[in-house]
């Protein structure tokens, strides 16, 4: 489907990209490439629908990382 227009910056919501999840130990959120580095939230390549999903991902991944640091 060809793109004809956008809804403008007022409706702009999406960014994409980040550290791929296969580079992270998802049970601890620790980097596989740099041990001792824990990555959470939007630094990772996770996209969700608008409506609070990014907040939930940030909080949940931080909780997993905090438990993984112990």
C-alpha positions as CSV (number, residue, x, y, z in Angstrom):
1,X,0.0,0.0,0.0
2,X,1.6,3.3,-1.0
3,X,1.8,6.0,1.7
4,X,0.0,9.1,0.6
5,X,0.3,11.3,3.7
6,X,0.9,11.3,7.5
7,X,-1.2,12.6,10.3
8,X,1.6,15.0,11.3
9,X,3.6,15.4,14.5
10,X,0.6,15.8,16.7
11,X,-0.1,12.1,16.3
12,X,3.4,10.9,16.0
13,X,4.0,8.1,18.5
14,X,6.3,5.4,17.2
15,X,10.0,4.9,17.4
16,X,11.6,1.6,16.6
17,X,15.0,0.0,17.0
18,X,17.3,-0.5,19.8
19,X,19.3,-3.4,21.2
20,X,18.0,-6.7,19.7
21,X,16.5,-9.0,22.3
22,X,18.7,-11.9,21.2
23,X,21.6,-10.0,22.7
24,X,20.0,-9.9,26.1
25,X,19.5,-12.7,28.7
26,X,15.8,-12.2,29.1
27,X,15.7,-13.9,32.5
28,X,18.0,-11.2,33.9
29,X,18.1,-8.4,31.3
30,X,21.9,-8.6,31.2
31,X,23.7,-8.0,28.0
32,X,25.2,-11.1,26.4
33,X,27.9,-8.9,24.7
34,X,28.8,-6.9,27.8
35,X,28.4,-8.9,31.0
36,X,27.5,-6.7,34.0
37,X,25.4,-4.3,31.7
38,X,21.7,-4.5,32.3
39,X,19.4,-3.0,29.7
40,X,15.7,-2.1,30.1
41,X,12.9,-0.2,28.6
42,X,13.1,1.6,25.3
43,X,16.8,1.0,24.9
44,X,15.7,-2.5,23.7
45,X,14.0,-3.3,20.4
46,X,10.5,-3.8,21.7
47,X,7.5,-2.1,20.2
48,X,4.0,-2.0,21.5
49,X,0.7,-0.3,20.8
50,X,0.1,3.1,22.4
51,X,-1.8,3.2,25.6
52,X,0.8,2.6,28.3
53,X,2.5,-0.5,26.9
54,X,5.9,1.2,26.8
55,X,5.5,2.2,30.5
56,X,4.6,-1.4,31.4
57,X,7.6,-2.7,29.5
58,X,9.9,-0.2,31.1
59,X,8.7,-1.1,34.6
60,X,8.5,-4.8,34.1
61,X,12.0,-5.1,32.4
62,X,13.5,-3.0,35.2
63,X,11.9,-5.3,37.8
64,X,13.5,-8.3,36.0
65,X,16.9,-6.5,35.8
66,X,16.8,-5.6,39.5
67,X,16.1,-9.2,40.5
68,X,18.9,-10.3,38.0
69,X,21.4,-8.1,39.7
70,X,21.1,-9.9,43.1
